[in-house]
Amino acid sequence: MKTQYIDLIQYLTENRNDWISSKSLADKCNVSKRTIKSYISEINAIHNGLILSSNKGYKVNTDQVNRFLTSEQKAIPQTQSERMAYILKKLVQTNEPIYIYDLSDALFISESTLRLDLKLIKEKLAKNNLELQLSKDHIRLQGREKDKRKLMSSILYEEANGSFIDIDKIKGFYKELNIDYIREVVVETFSAHHFFTNDYYLTNVIIHITIALDRMKHDFQFLNKTVNYNVDNTAYLIAKEIAFKLESYFHVTYPEEEITDLAILISCNATNVNFTQIEVSDLENIAGRDCINLVSEIAIDLDKYYYISIADSDFITRFTLHVKNLLMRLKNHHSTKNPLTHTIKRECPLIYDCAVHASHVIKEKTGYIISDDEIAYLAFHLGYAIEMQRQSNVKISCTVLFPLYYNMNVQIINKLQQYFGDDMSIHSIVTDESDLNYVTSDFIISSAQLHKIPEVPYVVITPFFIESDREKVSNKIFELKEQKKKNQFKIHLKSFLDERHFYNSTALSEKEDVLRFICQIMNRDGYTDEDFWGKIMEREAMSSTAFGHVAIPHAIKMESHKTGMFIYLNPNGIKWDSSTVKIVLLLTVSGEDRKIFRDVFDALATILTDDKNVNLLSSAHNFDDFINKLITCWE
């Protein structure tokens, strides 16, 4: 329940023997009499009959209030993050100063603990363009209404703890509002106007509307008359229709500024284009030539630096439409929250790194800085293209054994090429088992039982190549490709590692100090130019290279003199933005070794997304120990 409601109930409880007029309550709570009536109506909607009313005023139902206060007591925040969320909500829900001793009493914590929490809250608010003002023993929140709403959205996503926010989570946060009705109105209105969106963006729209309704119901108005918005006409009509339906249901008035803001959000998160029904040739009319050129620049850069080819027409269509909406959001200073940002950064570092590179291209061409949440949405799209090519970039060579008397070799060869042509190349076809002694391919496919086990891996299939045979070959190809990648990683590792570039020390514990130290050594040893430190920090400014307890810093463009890796361990931890890392692996990559970067980064990310491996590697005492443990983790 909202803190205003709890404060009102507690005040009435303290005066439980008296009827309190709406004017007295309004003066006490610093709101209008109409707002007090609204509060009491909503409290009784949640707890029927909790507050009694008469022509004398209001008082609590003594039988019910004790049970209510007992249940609220159980909901007292326990952890620091829970306390911070509680305090932030209280700050957002009032324009009046809050007495810090009332806060410490409500949270059952000491003043010193509260002041530590307030220090962290001050830092968090500053990142949201808000200010925590402390005057003697009172605090208050200062800032624009729009930024306060963004803060409320941020708190909601944080409480979801990195998972997708469904309707039930929003209901739990805003119990006083009918979220199902809001969703129904949005979906029906979108459908009536043939507007399309996905579940993530739809949730963002619902959260935006819910927060706006809550703020309007409590007399917090959003005013921004001076900004010239780029509003899509259809999006504006949809916003106006949604606002009209919500006004009558929730008894609020939607000012023009609120409708325009909602229209901007809709135009940035939805489209009247059904991507399943358009061709790549239609994209210029829909997205515009500038957007097409930008997508082309991103594709060229990803191919140049990551060897990722973007050619699939469905992917190009989806990605271009996404970039079109992204540019609309950037132009209108809207940023869409992504509940899976942290998960993508931690579990899919290579994909996220490619998305950072794409965001860098967008920044260079447009000047817009892209948030981590928007980068994670780019990663959603790029992940598809990357995963499609992750396996196809490694081909396995094969020798096929067909005894002549089967006379079915042509059909089987055709099937092998049909099913596995992208993953396997047939180097030779033999008809006698003795010929296998001279093969140099990665594995053997035999349509007859072998009398002698060959030295290379093999698969025995039937002469008819049935479904189980196809599965056998597929599994063996996957196994060999993974092994080939592991072998290549070990070769690459040995080719660019240098024992001089290993440090295990607790002396440096700040990100910038560690990076400056490493960059100086790599510059001294001829791996980089003197401006490499600036290039590293440019990449960090785009988005932190930390994931979990590991950071893999590198420049956006691979243009170093030599390819190398600097290993810096600090078992006590290094403060890395909002993370604490124990392992830093700084990569320098020369132009001719760009292909190595993707393979090595991919392998390192696979190893280091496992906490067991991180703990093992961070305990290494010297260079050889670290490398041996790294190879063990990979194998």
Residue, then its C-alpha position, 0 to 999 in steps of 0.5 A: m500500500k502507498t505510504q500516503y495511505i499508511d500515513l493517513i491510517q496511522y494518523l487516524t489510528e492515533n486519534r481513533n476515538d475522534w472523528i477527523s474532518s476532511k479539512s483537518l486531514a488535508d491540512k495534515c497531509n498537505v493535499s486537497k480535500r478532494t485528494i483525501k476523499s480519493y485516498i479514503s475511497e481507494i483505501n476502502a477499495i483495498h480493505n473494505g470498511l477500514i475507514l468509517s465516514s459520517n457527516k462529522g468526518y472520518k475514523v478507523n474501524t478499530d476491529q480492522v485497523n489492528r489486523f491491517l497494521t500488523s500485516e503492514q509491519k510484516a512488510i517492513p523493508q529488511t535489506q538495504s536495496e528494499r529500504m532504498a526503494y521504500i525511501l525513493k517511493k516516499l520521496v517521489q510521492t510527496n513534494e514536502p520535506i520528509y523528517i528523517y527520524d520519521l523514516s528511521d522509525a518507520l524502517f526500524i533502523s538507526e539514524s547512522t544506517l539511514r544516512l548511509d542509505l541516503k548517501l547511496i540514494k543521492e548517487k542514484l538520484a544524480k544519475n536520474n537527473l534528480e537531486l536529494q536535498l538535505s536541510k537539517d533533519h529533513i530531506r526532499l526530492q528536487g527535479r522534473e516530473k518526467d525524471k521522477r516518473k523515469l525513476m519510478s519505472s526504474i524502481l519497478y524494473e529493479e524490483a523485477n530483478g532482471s526478469f521479464i515484467d509481466i502484468d502481475k508484477i505491475k499489479g503488485f506495484y500499483k494495487e490501486l489501479n486496474i492494470d488489466y483494464i489498462r492493458e485491454v485498452v492499449v491492445e484493443t486500440f493498437s489492434a483497431h489502428h493496425f499498430f504492431t508491437n512486441d511484448y517488451y515494448l507493450t509492457n513499457v507502454i503499460i508501465h508508462i500509462t500506469i505511472a502517469l495515471d498514478r501521478m495524475k490521480h495524486d495531482f502531480q502534473f507532467l508539463n513540458k509545453t516548450v518541447n517540439y516533438n516529432v509525433d506520428n499522426t496515427a500514434y497521436l490518434i491512438a494516444k488520444e483514444i486511449a486517454f479518452k477511455l482511461e479518463s472516464y474509467f479512472h476519473v482523471t483529466y489527460p492534459e494535452e502534454e500527457i497525450t503528446d508524451l504518450a503519442i511519442l512513446i507509442s510512435c517509438n515503440a510500435t509501428n503500423v508496418n507488419f514486417t511479415q508482409i513487406e520486402v527488403s525493397d519496400l524498406e526505403n519507403i518505410a524507414g527512409r534512405d538515412c536509416i537504410n544507409l545507417v543499417s548498411e554502415i553497421a553491417i559493413d563494420l560488423d563484417k569488418y571487425y567481427y566477420i559477421s555477415i548480415a545478409d538474411s532478408d528477414f533479419i535485415t527487415r526486422f533490424t531496419l524497422h528496429v533501428k527506425n524506431l530507435l532513432m525515433r526514440l533518440k530524437n525524442h529523448h525516450s529510452t526504453k527499459n530492457p528487463l534482460t540487459h544485465t542477463i544479456k551482458r553477463e550470459c552473452p558478452l560477445i553478442y552484447d559487444c557486437a551491439v555496443h559496436a553497432s551503437h558506436v556506429i549510430k553515435e558516430k553517424t547521428g551523435y546520439i548516445i545509446s543506453d545499455d538498455e537500448i544496446a541490449y535490444l540491439a543485441f536481441h536482433l544481432g544475436y540471431a545473426i551471430e548464432m547462425q554464423r557461430q557454427s557455420n564459420v568452422k567447417i569439418s572435413c570428411t572422408v566417406l567409405f562406400p563399398l561398391y556393392y551397395n550402389m547407393n553412394v550417389q544418393i547418400i552423398n547427395k543427402l550428406q551435402q543437402y543436410f550438412g553442406d554448410d558444416m562439412s566438406i567431403h574431401s574424399i570418397v573411398t570404397d575399401e577400408s584399407d584406404l582409410n589408413y591414408v586419410t587426412s580429414d577430420f572424421i570418417i563416415s562409413s556405410a559398413q561396419l569397420h574391422k579396425i578402429p581408425e585413428v580419426p573419429y568415425v560414424v557408421i551409418t546404414p546404406f539407406f541413411i535413415e533419420s537416426d543416421r542423420e542424427k549421428v552425423s549431426n552430433k559428430i559434426f557438432e562435437l568436432k566443431e566444438q573441439k576444433k574451436k577449442n584447439q584453435f583457442k589454445i593455438h591463438l592463446k599461445s601465439f599472443l600471450d606474454e608472461r610479462h603481461f601477468y599481474n596478481s596484485t591487490a595494490l590497485s582496486e579502482k577501474e581507471d587505475v588498473l586500466r592506466f597501469i595496463c595501458q602504460i605497460m602495453n604501450r611500453d612493450g610496443y603493442t599499442d600507441e600512446d592514445f590507447w588509454g583513450k580508446i579503452m576509456e571510449r569503449e568503457a564510456m559506451s558500456s562497461t566491459a564488465f560482466g559478473h566478476v570479470a572485465i574484458p576491456h578492449a578498443i572499439k576498433m582493432e588497430s593495435h600494433k600487435t595482438g596480445m592479452f594482459i591478465y590482471l588479477n585482484p582476489n580482493g576485487i576491483k571496483w568497476d562501475s557498478s560491478t566488482v571484478k576479480i579478473v581483468l583481461l585486456l585485449t589488444v588486436s592488430g588489423e590482421d588478427r581481427k578474426i582472432f578477436r572474435d574467436v578468442f573473445d567468444a571462448l573467453a566469454t564462454i569460460l568466464t560466464d561460469d562462476k566456478n571457472v571465475n573462482l578457479l582462475s582468480s585463485a591462480h598464483n602465477f602465469d603458468d598456473f593461470i594458463n593451465k587452469l584456463i585451458t582446463c576450464w575450456e576442455 
